[in-house]
Amino acid sequence: MPPPPDLTTARTRIRLPREDDARRLLDYRLINRDHLSPWEPVRETVHYTLSGCARDISMQLEAARNDRAYPLLVLDPGESGILATFTFANVTRGVFQACHLGYGIAAAWQGRGLMFEALQAGLDWAFHDLGLHRVMANYMPHNRRSERLLLRLGFEREGYARSYLCIGGAWRDHVLTSLLHPDARD
C-alpha cells in the first residue's frame, strides 16, 4: 500500500478515516441524510448508527490496506467535523491501473467550490502516489452539479449507461466520464 494520504488544501484536511472518526461520520450521515439520499443506494438503518459507522470504517481501512479502495474524509482544518467524503473505489491494477470515483458533500458546503478543491488534491494523489492511469466518475443525467464539477476537473464524457446503478431503490441511467493521468493527456 502506498503511504496513506495526508492532504491539506486552503480549507480542508483530507485523510483516510480512523477508528475515532465514527462519531464524526455518524454526525455527517445524520445531518446530511435527506440531502444525500437521492444520490445514494437505499441505506439500512445500521448505516445511521455509531456501530454501523465503526463497522464501515473498519471495512474501509481493510479495503485501503488491500489496495482495493481509498475512502477519504474531507475535514475542516481542525478536524472537528466532516465536510465531504470521496472514495477511489474498485481499484484495478495490472494493465488497467484505474478506479471509480464517488463523492458527496455536506449540504452546508454545497456550491462553495469545496468539492472541487478537495478533489483536485485527491486526484493529484491518486495519479502520482497511487500511480493510477484512469479515474472514472459517473453521474445521473439530471445531476447538473456533478456534471459541472467533473467538467471543471477535466473529466471527459465517454458514454451513457442505461439502468447503470440502483440509486434510491431504482435502477438509474448514468453518464460515464473519465480523467486520465496528466502525463497521458493530449
C-alpha positions as a Python dict, from the first residue, in 0.01 Angstrom:
ca = {
    (1, 'M'): (0, 0, 0),
    (2, 'P'): (131, 348, -81),
    (3, 'P'): (165, 594, 205),
    (4, 'P'): (-183, 699, 319),
    (5, 'P'): (-288, 1044, 204),
    (6, 'D'): (-245, 1335, 440),
    (7, 'L'): (-356, 1621, 220),
    (8, 'T'): (-416, 1983, 307),
    (9, 'T'): (-594, 2241, 95),
    (10, 'A'): (-680, 2603, 173),
    (11, 'R'): (-994, 2494, 362),
    (12, 'T'): (-958, 2123, 430),
    (13, 'R'): (-767, 1831, 567),
    (14, 'I'): (-809, 1508, 368),
    (15, 'R'): (-720, 1165, 503),
    (16, 'L'): (-834, 807, 548),
    (17, 'P'): (-1082, 756, 830),
    (18, 'R'): (-960, 641, 1171),
    (19, 'E'): (-1146, 441, 1430),
    (20, 'D'): (-1203, 755, 1636),
    (21, 'D'): (-1389, 914, 1341),
    (22, 'A'): (-1702, 703, 1395),
    (23, 'R'): (-1883, 981, 1584),
    (24, 'R'): (-1786, 1241, 1321),
    (25, 'L'): (-1905, 1009, 1044),
    (26, 'L'): (-2235, 945, 1220),
    (27, 'D'): (-2293, 1319, 1265),
    (28, 'Y'): (-2220, 1378, 895),
    (29, 'R'): (-2456, 1099, 789),
    (30, 'L'): (-2740, 1210, 1016),
    (31, 'I'): (-2716, 1580, 933),
    (32, 'N'): (-2698, 1510, 558),
    (33, 'R'): (-2930, 1211, 535),
    (34, 'D'): (-3204, 1385, 335),
    (35, 'H'): (-2954, 1581, 126),
    (36, 'L'): (-2754, 1273, 17),
    (37, 'S'): (-3029, 1010, -11),
    (38, 'P'): (-3136, 1098, -371),
    (39, 'W'): (-2781, 1020, -489),
    (40, 'E'): (-2711, 701, -289),
    (41, 'P'): (-2834, 343, -265),
    (42, 'V'): (-3108, 275, -15),
    (43, 'R'): (-2935, 254, 323),
    (44, 'E'): (-3011, 8, 601),
    (45, 'T'): (-3089, 150, 946),
    (46, 'V'): (-2745, 43, 1075),
    (47, 'H'): (-2585, 294, 835),
    (48, 'Y'): (-2714, 568, 1068),
    (49, 'T'): (-2579, 422, 1393),
    (50, 'L'): (-2249, 458, 1573),
    (51, 'S'): (-2181, 86, 1549),
    (52, 'G'): (-2257, 95, 1175),
    (53, 'C'): (-2013, 381, 1126),
    (54, 'A'): (-1744, 199, 1325),
    (55, 'R'): (-1804, -116, 1118),
    (56, 'D'): (-1786, 79, 793),
    (57, 'I'): (-1460, 249, 895),
    (58, 'S'): (-1308, -89, 978),
    (59, 'M'): (-1411, -225, 637),
    (60, 'Q'): (-1286, 90, 462),
    (61, 'L'): (-946, 66, 625),
    (62, 'E'): (-922, -301, 526),
    (63, 'A'): (-1003, -207, 165),
    (64, 'A'): (-726, 57, 170),
    (65, 'R'): (-476, -190, 319),
    (66, 'N'): (-558, -427, 34),
    (67, 'D'): (-533, -155, -236),
    (68, 'R'): (-899, -206, -333),
    (69, 'A'): (-1041, 134, -234),
    (70, 'Y'): (-937, 457, -70),
    (71, 'P'): (-1226, 619, 118),
    (72, 'L'): (-1125, 970, 218),
    (73, 'L'): (-1272, 1215, 465),
    (74, 'V'): (-1268, 1585, 389),
    (75, 'L'): (-1249, 1758, 726),
    (76, 'D'): (-1223, 2116, 839),
    (77, 'P'): (-862, 2213, 924),
    (78, 'G'): (-919, 2149, 1296),
    (79, 'E'): (-1077, 1809, 1216),
    (80, 'S'): (-1385, 1885, 1423),
    (81, 'G'): (-1626, 1778, 1150),
    (82, 'I'): (-1660, 1609, 813),
    (83, 'L'): (-1739, 1845, 527),
    (84, 'A'): (-1742, 1588, 246),
    (85, 'T'): (-1626, 1241, 154),
    (86, 'F'): (-1489, 1081, -158),
    (87, 'T'): (-1368, 735, -248),
    (88, 'F'): (-1138, 593, -510),
    (89, 'A'): (-1318, 257, -536),
    (90, 'N'): (-1280, -59, -741),
    (91, 'V'): (-907, -5, -779),
    (92, 'T'): (-781, -230, -1057),
    (93, 'R'): (-411, -282, -1119),
    (94, 'G'): (-229, -464, -1398),
    (95, 'V'): (-281, -327, -1746),
    (96, 'F'): (-577, -109, -1636),
    (97, 'Q'): (-447, 100, -1341),
    (98, 'A'): (-787, 258, -1284),
    (99, 'C'): (-1063, 319, -1033),
    (100, 'H'): (-1407, 470, -989),
    (101, 'L'): (-1457, 797, -803),
    (102, 'G'): (-1760, 857, -583),
    (103, 'Y'): (-1819, 1164, -369),
    (104, 'G'): (-2066, 1353, -154),
    (105, 'I'): (-2064, 1688, 21),
    (106, 'A'): (-2250, 1825, 321),
    (107, 'A'): (-2549, 2038, 229),
    (108, 'A'): (-2398, 2334, 414),
    (109, 'W'): (-2089, 2328, 189),
    (110, 'Q'): (-2258, 2271, -145),
    (111, 'G'): (-2198, 2537, -410),
    (112, 'R'): (-1888, 2686, -246),
    (113, 'G'): (-1616, 2517, -452),
    (114, 'L'): (-1506, 2292, -167),
    (115, 'M'): (-1559, 1963, -351),
    (116, 'F'): (-1357, 2095, -647),
    (117, 'E'): (-1078, 2197, -408),
    (118, 'A'): (-1076, 1861, -230),
    (119, 'L'): (-1097, 1652, -547),
    (120, 'Q'): (-812, 1842, -713),
    (121, 'A'): (-588, 1740, -422),
    (122, 'G'): (-727, 1386, -417),
    (123, 'L'): (-685, 1332, -790),
    (124, 'D'): (-327, 1455, -777),
    (125, 'W'): (-262, 1199, -501),
    (126, 'A'): (-438, 921, -697),
    (127, 'F'): (-237, 984, -1012),
    (128, 'H'): (101, 1040, -852),
    (129, 'D'): (105, 839, -529),
    (130, 'L'): (-130, 557, -629),
    (131, 'G'): (7, 552, -984),
    (132, 'L'): (-336, 534, -1145),
    (133, 'H'): (-377, 595, -1517),
    (134, 'R'): (-756, 650, -1530),
    (135, 'V'): (-1018, 769, -1281),
    (136, 'M'): (-1379, 712, -1385),
    (137, 'A'): (-1674, 903, -1241),
    (138, 'N'): (-2038, 861, -1333),
    (139, 'Y'): (-2339, 1081, -1262),
    (140, 'M'): (-2712, 1073, -1318),
    (141, 'P'): (-2810, 1291, -1615),
    (142, 'H'): (-3023, 1527, -1403),
    (143, 'N'): (-2738, 1589, -1154),
    (144, 'R'): (-2613, 1913, -1310),
    (145, 'R'): (-2390, 1997, -1011),
    (146, 'S'): (-2191, 1675, -1059),
    (147, 'E'): (-2177, 1733, -1432),
    (148, 'R'): (-2032, 2083, -1387),
    (149, 'L'): (-1788, 1967, -1118),
    (150, 'L'): (-1650, 1683, -1328),
    (151, 'L'): (-1617, 1902, -1637),
    (152, 'R'): (-1434, 2166, -1433),
    (153, 'L'): (-1194, 1897, -1308),
    (154, 'G'): (-1124, 1792, -1667),
    (155, 'F'): (-1329, 1471, -1687),
    (156, 'E'): (-1449, 1384, -2036),
    (157, 'R'): (-1775, 1217, -2128),
    (158, 'E'): (-1720, 865, -2259),
    (159, 'G'): (-2067, 723, -2275),
    (160, 'Y'): (-2415, 674, -2140),
    (161, 'A'): (-2517, 367, -1943),
    (162, 'R'): (-2883, 282, -1915),
    (163, 'S'): (-3005, 134, -1587),
    (164, 'Y'): (-2647, 151, -1453),
    (165, 'L'): (-2675, 173, -1072),
    (166, 'C'): (-2952, 112, -821),
    (167, 'I'): (-2990, 452, -654),
    (168, 'G'): (-3275, 533, -419),
    (169, 'G'): (-3425, 191, -482),
    (170, 'A'): (-3447, 222, -862),
    (171, 'W'): (-3210, 149, -1149),
    (172, 'R'): (-3084, 481, -1285),
    (173, 'D'): (-2914, 585, -1606),
    (174, 'H'): (-2567, 741, -1571),
    (175, 'V'): (-2335, 949, -1783),
    (176, 'L'): (-1988, 787, -1790),
    (177, 'T'): (-1681, 1009, -1765),
    (178, 'S'): (-1311, 965, -1704),
    (179, 'L'): (-995, 1159, -1636),
    (180, 'L'): (-656, 1033, -1747),
    (181, 'H'): (-321, 1076, -1571),
    (182, 'P'): (-184, 1423, -1661),
    (183, 'D'): (109, 1266, -1850),
    (184, 'A'): (-133, 1071, -2072),
    (185, 'R'): (-350, 1367, -2172),
    (186, 'D'): (-315, 1523, -2517),
}
